[in-house]
């Protein structure tokens, strides 16, 4: 009978060892899966923050590009207004200039130029008609 009890204990121990190994292995795999899941979730947060930073940098660059383009337009408007006024001062009429494909400059460019240098008409007449 001692052999039966020993056999039973040995069989039960073998079963516990086998079962414990399976349970421990499954718990280990579960731990690895959870750590991987948490790492992936943290990666999403990191990616979202990096994305926000990229968008902000792109918006800043776009605003700078727009500012530079608008400044260039203002500068070229002023240059064109100066050249157009120089042609007028040289004796060309607005109709002649337009006939050659040179439209009158935008009013704001003429106003900026006249404000900066004064009215070059030289006849003392106001540049704007005054109603009486």
KARAVEN-V211991 format. One record per pair of residues at least 24 apart in sequence whose C-alpha atoms are under 7 Angstrom apart, sorted by the first residue. I is the first residue (numbers start at 1). J is the second residue. D is the distance in Angstrom with one decimal. If there is no record, write none. Layout:
i=(I;I)
j=(J;J)
d=(D;D)
//
This chain:
i=(77;78;78;80;81;81;81;82)
j=(109;109;113;105;105;109;110;113)
d=(5.5;5.0;6.3;6.7;5.3;5.9;5.5;6.7)
//
